[in-house]
Amino acid sequence: MQSRRRFIRTVSLTGAALLVAGPARAADAPMVDEKDPTAVALGYVSDTTKANQTKYPNHTPAQQCNNCALYQGKAGVATGAGPCPLYAGKQVAAKGWCSAYAKRG
C-alpha cells in the first residue's frame, strides 16, 4: 500500500513534469499501460467496470477518470483520453479508474 506522503510527492513531481512538457505534448502522449508500475500500485484500469471490487470496495462504476479532480482532459467527456499528473507523460482513458480517484468539485 502506498503511503500518503509518497502519493503527495508523486503527484507533485508528475505535475511539475507536465508543466515542463507543456500542454501540446500532453495531447500526443501515449496511453498508460495497466501493467505500468504506477498503474499497478494505484489499481488503474482503462474501464471503470473492471476495477477490483474486492480490493477496492468503495469503488462505484460512476467513478471515472473523466469526472476525477486529477484528470486534465475535458471534464465529463466519456470518450477519449486525457493526461493525469499521476502518470507523467501519459494519458488515461476517460472511462478509466484508479484508487486515487477524487470527485471533481
N, CA, C and O atoms as a DFTB+ gen file, in Angstrom:
420 C
 N C O
     1  1       0.841      -1.178       0.000
     2  2       0.000       0.000       0.000
     3  2       0.889       1.246       0.000
     4  3       1.918       1.290       0.675
     5  1       0.485       2.228      -0.748
     6  2       1.273       3.435      -0.903
     7  2       0.955       4.417       0.226
     8  3      -0.207       4.623       0.576
     9  1       1.993       5.012       0.782
    10  2       1.790       5.965       1.866
    11  2       1.290       7.300       1.318
    12  3       1.512       7.627       0.152
    13  1       0.623       8.055       2.161
    14  2       0.111       9.364       1.763
    15  2       1.259      10.284       1.363
    16  3       1.149      11.028       0.388
    17  1       2.346      10.239       2.102
    18  2       3.499      11.090       1.806
    19  2       4.056      10.774       0.416
    20  3       4.377      11.681      -0.351
    21  1       4.168       9.490       0.100
    22  2       4.676       9.096      -1.212
    23  2       3.709       9.525      -2.314
    24  3       4.136       9.971      -3.379
    25  1       2.416       9.391      -2.061
    26  2       1.400       9.801      -3.028
    27  2       1.511      11.296      -3.325
    28  3       1.510      11.702      -4.487
    29  1       1.608      12.117      -2.273
    30  2       1.713      13.569      -2.443
    31  2       2.982      13.916      -3.226
    32  3       2.959      14.772      -4.110
    33  1       4.075      13.254      -2.898
    34  2       5.328      13.513      -3.606
    35  2       5.190      13.130      -5.087
    36  3       5.664      13.859      -5.959
    37  1       4.550      12.002      -5.370
    38  2       4.363      11.565      -6.746
    39  2       3.524      12.561      -7.518
    40  3       3.868      12.926      -8.642
    41  1       2.426      13.006      -6.925
    42  2       1.558      13.977      -7.592
    43  2       2.315      15.270      -7.866
    44  3       2.193      15.838      -8.952
    45  1       3.090      15.741      -6.901
    46  2       3.849      16.985      -7.063
    47  2       4.878      16.873      -8.178
    48  3       4.985      17.761      -9.024
    49  1       5.622      15.797      -8.178
    50  2       6.664      15.624      -9.187
    51  2       6.090      15.433     -10.579
    52  3       6.611      15.990     -11.546
    53  1       5.023      14.653     -10.694
    54  2       4.452      14.437     -12.022
    55  2       3.756      15.688     -12.538
    56  3       3.760      15.952     -13.740
    57  1       3.158      16.457     -11.635
    58  2       2.553      17.722     -12.049
    59  2       3.608      18.681     -12.581
    60  3       3.394      19.358     -13.587
    61  1       4.735      18.734     -11.908
    62  2       5.835      19.596     -12.358
    63  2       6.358      19.130     -13.711
    64  3       6.699      19.948     -14.565
    65  1       6.419      17.839     -13.900
    66  2       6.892      17.296     -15.179
    67  2       5.947      17.678     -16.311
    68  3       6.394      17.982     -17.417
    69  1       4.652      17.665     -16.044
    70  2       3.693      18.065     -17.075
    71  2       3.808      19.542     -17.415
    72  3       3.642      19.929     -18.571
    73  1       4.088      20.359     -16.428
    74  2       4.261      21.782     -16.697
    75  2       5.461      22.022     -17.604
    76  3       5.423      22.884     -18.482
    77  1       6.513      21.264     -17.389
    78  2       7.708      21.388     -18.212
    79  2       7.429      20.886     -19.621
    80  3       7.863      21.495     -20.599
    81  1       6.702      19.771     -19.726
    82  2       6.416      19.167     -21.030
    83  2       5.483      20.047     -21.861
    84  3       5.593      20.076     -23.086
    85  1       4.582      20.752     -21.218
    86  2       3.654      21.639     -21.919
    87  2       2.407      20.920     -22.381
    88  3       2.425      19.705     -22.576
    89  1       1.323      21.656     -22.559
    90  2       0.051      21.055     -22.927
    91  2       0.033      20.431     -24.312
    92  3      -0.670      19.443     -24.520
    93  1       0.777      20.969     -25.259
    94  2       0.779      20.400     -26.608
    95  2       1.341      18.989     -26.598
    96  3       0.848      18.118     -27.315
    97  1       2.354      18.761     -25.805
    98  2       2.955      17.434     -25.734
    99  2       2.043      16.451     -25.023
   100  3       2.076      15.260     -25.333
   101  1       1.228      16.912     -24.076
   102  2       0.326      16.041     -23.334
   103  2      -0.688      15.392     -24.264
   104  3      -1.046      14.232     -24.062
   105  1      -1.158      16.108     -25.275
   106  2      -2.141      15.571     -26.208
   107  2      -1.552      14.456     -27.061
   108  3      -2.286      13.581     -27.520
   109  1      -0.252      14.473     -27.280
   110  2       0.416      13.454     -28.079
   111  2       0.966      12.305     -27.235
   112  3       1.580      11.380     -27.767
   113  1       0.751      12.363     -25.955
   114  2       1.319      11.369     -25.038
   115  2       0.684       9.993     -25.253
   116  3      -0.481       9.897     -25.640
   117  1       1.452       8.929     -25.002
   118  2       0.902       7.582     -25.128
   119  2      -0.043       7.267     -23.972
   120  3      -0.031       7.940     -22.941
   121  1      -0.846       6.254     -24.158
   122  2      -1.752       5.795     -23.099
   123  2      -0.943       5.066     -22.031
   124  3       0.049       4.404     -22.335
   125  1      -1.372       5.192     -20.787
   126  2      -0.728       4.463     -19.707
   127  2      -1.104       2.983     -19.843
   128  3      -2.255       2.649     -20.125
   129  1      -0.139       2.123     -19.644
   130  2      -0.357       0.681     -19.693
   131  2      -0.810       0.219     -18.309
   132  3      -0.239       0.635     -17.301
   133  1      -1.816      -0.625     -18.254
   134  2      -2.308      -1.125     -16.971
   135  2      -1.239      -1.913     -16.209
   136  3      -1.381      -2.147     -15.008
   137  1      -0.175      -2.321     -16.900
   138  2       0.917      -3.064     -16.262
   139  2       2.060      -2.155     -15.820
   140  3       3.041      -2.628     -15.247
   141  1       1.941      -0.854     -16.083
   142  2       2.921       0.130     -15.637
   143  2       2.983       0.062     -14.108
   144  3       1.937      -0.048     -13.469
   145  1       4.180       0.124     -13.499
   146  2       4.293       0.012     -12.043
   147  2       3.412       0.985     -11.258
   148  3       2.820       0.604     -10.248
   149  1       3.323       2.227     -11.709
   150  2       2.465       3.194     -11.016
   151  2       0.999       2.805     -11.171
   152  3       0.224       2.900     -10.220
   153  1       0.621       2.368     -12.367
   154  2      -0.759       1.948     -12.611
   155  2      -1.124       0.751     -11.741
   156  3      -2.219       0.699     -11.182
   157  1      -0.219      -0.204     -11.626
   158  2      -0.464      -1.380     -10.792
   159  2      -0.613      -0.965      -9.328
   160  3      -1.511      -1.440      -8.633
   161  1       0.259      -0.089      -8.869
   162  2       0.219       0.356      -7.475
   163  2      -1.088       1.071      -7.142
   164  3      -1.577       0.984      -6.016
   165  1      -1.651       1.778      -8.123
   166  2      -2.890       2.525      -7.897
   167  2      -4.135       1.780      -8.368
   168  3      -5.243       2.308      -8.277
   169  1      -3.965       0.561      -8.868
   170  2      -5.113      -0.231      -9.308
   171  2      -5.779       0.322     -10.555
   172  3      -6.977       0.117     -10.747
   173  1      -5.026       1.028     -11.422
   174  2      -5.594       1.628     -12.627
   175  2      -6.142       0.587     -13.584
   176  3      -5.506      -0.432     -13.851
   177  1      -7.330       0.861     -14.094
   178  2      -7.936       0.076     -15.173
   179  2      -8.473       1.064     -16.205
   180  3      -8.934       2.147     -15.845
   181  1      -8.417       0.701     -17.465
   182  2      -8.887       1.605     -18.513
   183  2     -10.407       1.598     -18.639
   184  3     -10.974       2.429     -19.349
   185  1     -11.069       0.671     -17.959
   186  2     -12.527       0.597     -17.933
   187  2     -12.959       0.465     -16.482
   188  3     -12.684      -0.548     -15.839
   189  1     -13.627       1.472     -15.970
   190  2     -14.003       1.510     -14.553
   191  2     -14.808       0.287     -14.106
   192  3     -14.760      -0.088     -12.935
   193  1     -15.539      -0.330     -15.022
   194  2     -16.341      -1.504     -14.652
   195  2     -15.477      -2.727     -14.363
   196  3     -15.975      -3.727     -13.846
   197  1     -14.188      -2.656     -14.692
   198  2     -13.279      -3.784     -14.457
   199  2     -12.413      -3.596     -13.222
   200  3     -11.473      -4.360     -13.005
   201  1     -12.721      -2.581     -12.403
   202  2     -11.968      -2.354     -11.170
   203  2     -12.189      -3.513     -10.209
   204  3     -13.271      -4.099     -10.175
   205  1     -11.179      -3.840      -9.440
   206  2     -11.224      -4.951      -8.495
   207  2     -12.084      -4.567      -7.284
   208  3     -11.619      -3.874      -6.379
   209  1     -13.329      -5.019      -7.278
   210  2     -14.264      -4.675      -6.202
   211  2     -13.851      -5.260      -4.859
   212  3     -14.189      -4.701      -3.815
   213  1     -13.139      -6.355      -4.866
   214  2     -12.683      -6.965      -3.618
   215  2     -11.603      -6.095      -2.979
   216  3     -11.633      -5.833      -1.777
   217  1     -10.662      -5.657      -3.789
   218  2      -9.557      -4.848      -3.292
   219  2      -9.985      -3.398      -3.034
   220  3      -9.442      -2.741      -2.145
   221  1     -10.952      -2.903      -3.806
   222  2     -11.417      -1.518      -3.697
   223  2     -12.937      -1.501      -3.489
   224  3     -13.677      -1.158      -4.412
   225  1     -13.405      -1.861      -2.304
   226  2     -14.849      -1.974      -2.061
   227  2     -15.614      -0.647      -2.159
   228  3     -16.833      -0.664      -2.331
   229  1     -14.939       0.488      -2.057
   230  2     -15.624       1.780      -2.151
   231  2     -15.786       2.273      -3.584
   232  3     -16.401       3.313      -3.817
   233  1     -15.239       1.534      -4.542
   234  2     -15.354       1.914      -5.947
   235  2     -16.802       1.772      -6.416
   236  3     -17.505       0.836      -6.035
   237  1     -17.232       2.727      -7.256
   238  2     -18.529       2.629      -7.917
   239  2     -18.315       2.871      -9.407
   240  3     -17.385       3.586      -9.782
   241  1     -19.154       2.292     -10.264
   242  2     -18.994       2.493     -11.707
   243  2     -19.098       3.958     -12.146
   244  3     -18.605       4.314     -13.216
   245  1     -19.727       4.803     -11.341
   246  2     -19.838       6.226     -11.679
   247  2     -18.498       6.940     -11.542
   248  3     -18.321       8.026     -12.094
   249  1     -17.560       6.351     -10.822
   250  2     -16.232       6.952     -10.667
   251  2     -15.422       6.658     -11.918
   252  3     -15.057       5.511     -12.177
   253  1     -15.147       7.691     -12.685
   254  2     -14.371       7.563     -13.911
   255  2     -13.340       8.682     -13.960
   256  3     -13.521       9.734     -13.346
   257  1     -12.272       8.449     -14.685
   258  2     -11.239       9.476     -14.815
   259  2     -11.825      10.801     -15.306
   260  3     -11.385      11.864     -14.869
   261  1     -12.805      10.754     -16.203
   262  2     -13.348      11.986     -16.773
   263  2     -14.108      12.848     -15.766
   264  3     -14.446      13.989     -16.079
   265  1     -14.385      12.331     -14.563
   266  2     -15.004      13.173     -13.537
   267  2     -14.163      13.191     -12.255
   268  3     -14.673      13.425     -11.159
   269  1     -12.861      12.936     -12.426
   270  2     -11.910      12.970     -11.318
   271  2     -11.220      14.342     -11.285
   272  3     -10.961      14.937     -12.331
   273  1     -10.933      14.827     -10.100
   274  2     -10.275      16.124      -9.933
   275  2      -8.866      16.148     -10.542
   276  3      -8.374      17.215     -10.907
   277  1      -8.226      15.005     -10.653
   278  2      -6.867      14.947     -11.191
   279  2      -6.822      14.917     -12.719
   280  3      -5.800      15.251     -13.319
   281  1      -7.911      14.524     -13.337
   282  2      -7.977      14.375     -14.794
   283  2      -7.829      15.727     -15.468
   284  3      -8.524      16.677     -15.106
   285  1      -6.933      15.831     -16.445
   286  2      -6.671      17.097     -17.104
   287  2      -7.233      17.161     -18.517
   288  3      -6.988      18.117     -19.252
   289  1      -7.990      16.130     -18.888
   290  2      -8.686      16.165     -20.169
   291  2      -9.974      16.944     -19.998
   292  3     -10.202      17.553     -18.952
   293  1     -10.807      16.928     -21.007
   294  2     -12.074      17.651     -20.937
   295  2     -13.012      16.942     -19.965
   296  3     -13.336      15.770     -20.158
   297  1     -13.441      17.637     -18.938
   298  2     -14.292      17.065     -17.897
   299  2     -15.619      16.592     -18.452
   300  3     -16.239      17.266     -19.276
   301  1     -16.051      15.418     -17.991
   302  2     -17.359      14.897     -18.343
   303  2     -17.448      14.225     -19.694
   304  3     -18.467      13.602     -19.990
   305  1     -16.429      14.322     -20.525
   306  2     -16.452      13.670     -21.833
   307  2     -16.151      12.192     -21.634
   308  3     -15.090      11.829     -21.126
   309  1     -17.089      11.343     -22.035
   310  2     -16.987       9.914     -21.740
   311  2     -16.111       9.135     -22.713
   312  3     -15.854       7.952     -22.489
   313  1     -15.651       9.761     -23.773
   314  2     -14.801       9.042     -24.723
   315  2     -13.442       9.710     -24.790
   316  3     -13.279      10.864     -24.393
   317  1     -12.485       8.978     -25.291
   318  2     -11.157       9.532     -25.458
   319  2     -10.279       9.354     -24.230
   320  3     -10.462       8.434     -23.432
   321  1      -9.326      10.256     -24.106
   322  2      -8.341      10.166     -23.038
   323  2      -7.831      11.555     -22.707
   324  3      -8.079      12.521     -23.429
   325  1      -7.116      11.630     -21.605
   326  2      -6.526      12.892     -21.202
   327  2      -5.389      12.656     -20.239
   328  3      -5.275      11.570     -19.670
   329  1      -4.550      13.644     -20.046
   330  2      -3.426      13.494     -19.138
   331  2      -3.869      13.480     -17.677
   332  3      -4.893      14.054     -17.309
   333  1      -3.071      12.811     -16.869
   334  2      -3.269      12.762     -15.421
   335  2      -1.898      12.941     -14.787
   336  3      -0.949      12.275     -15.201
   337  1      -1.762      13.815     -13.800
   338  2      -0.450      14.060     -13.206
   339  2       0.155      12.846     -12.505
   340  3       1.357      12.828     -12.240
   341  1      -0.643      11.850     -12.205
   342  2      -0.109      10.646     -11.555
   343  2       0.720       9.799     -12.509
   344  3       1.591       9.043     -12.079
   345  1       0.450       9.925     -13.793
   346  2       1.130       9.127     -14.810
   347  2       1.845      10.067     -15.770
   348  3       1.433      10.219     -16.920
   349  1       2.899      10.687     -15.304
   350  2       3.624      11.713     -16.055
   351  2       3.927      11.304     -17.482
   352  3       4.493      10.241     -17.738
   353  1       3.540      12.168     -18.405
   354  2       3.836      11.940     -19.805
   355  2       2.927      10.928     -20.476
   356  3       3.176      10.539     -21.617
   357  1       1.878      10.494     -19.789
   358  2       0.961       9.504     -20.361
   359  2      -0.473       9.965     -20.160
   360  3      -0.764      10.805     -19.309
   361  1      -1.361       9.394     -20.967
   362  2      -2.778       9.701     -20.863
   363  2      -3.524       8.517     -20.251
   364  3      -3.082       7.371     -20.343
   365  1      -4.652       8.815     -19.630
   366  2      -5.531       7.782     -19.083
   367  2      -6.838       7.804     -19.858
   368  3      -7.222       8.830     -20.420
   369  1      -7.511       6.670     -19.883
   370  2      -8.797       6.573     -20.561
   371  2      -9.847       7.374     -19.804
   372  3      -9.877       7.350     -18.574
   373  1     -10.701       8.078     -20.523
   374  2     -11.762       8.860     -19.890
   375  2     -12.655       7.980     -19.024
   376  3     -13.152       8.425     -17.989
   377  1     -12.860       6.734     -19.443
   378  2     -13.697       5.803     -18.682
   379  2     -12.880       4.958     -17.715
   380  3     -13.389       3.983     -17.163
   381  1     -11.622       5.319     -17.504
   382  2     -10.746       4.582     -16.608
   383  2     -11.005       4.907     -15.142
   384  3     -11.885       5.702     -14.814
   385  1     -10.228       4.284     -14.272
   386  2     -10.348       4.498     -12.829
   387  2      -9.064       4.056     -12.148
   388  3      -8.388       3.141     -12.619
   389  1      -8.724       4.711     -11.029
   390  2      -7.660       4.240     -10.146
   391  2      -8.024       4.611      -8.718
   392  3      -8.954       5.380      -8.478
   393  1      -7.288       4.060      -7.788
   394  2      -7.612       4.257      -6.363
   395  2      -7.379       5.692      -5.880
   396  3      -7.784       6.039      -4.770
   397  1      -6.735       6.526      -6.694
   398  2      -6.516       7.922      -6.316
   399  2      -7.706       8.795      -6.735
   400  3      -7.653      10.018      -6.599
   401  1      -8.763       8.184      -7.236
   402  2      -9.940       8.929      -7.698
   403  2     -10.415       9.908      -6.622
   404  3     -10.562       9.558      -5.451
   405  1     -10.648      11.141      -7.060
   406  2     -11.191      12.186      -6.191
   407  2     -12.235      12.938      -7.003
   408  3     -11.916      13.543      -8.027
   409  1     -13.474      12.901      -6.550
   410  2     -14.555      13.518      -7.310
   411  2     -14.273      14.992      -7.585
   412  3     -13.899      15.756      -6.696
   413  1     -14.464      15.356      -8.830
   414  2     -14.285      16.752      -9.246
   415  2     -15.366      17.585      -8.577
   416  3     -16.547      17.243      -8.611
   417  1     -14.946      18.669      -7.979
   418  2     -15.876      19.507      -7.215
   419  2     -16.538      20.481      -8.034
   420  3     -17.350      21.259      -7.534
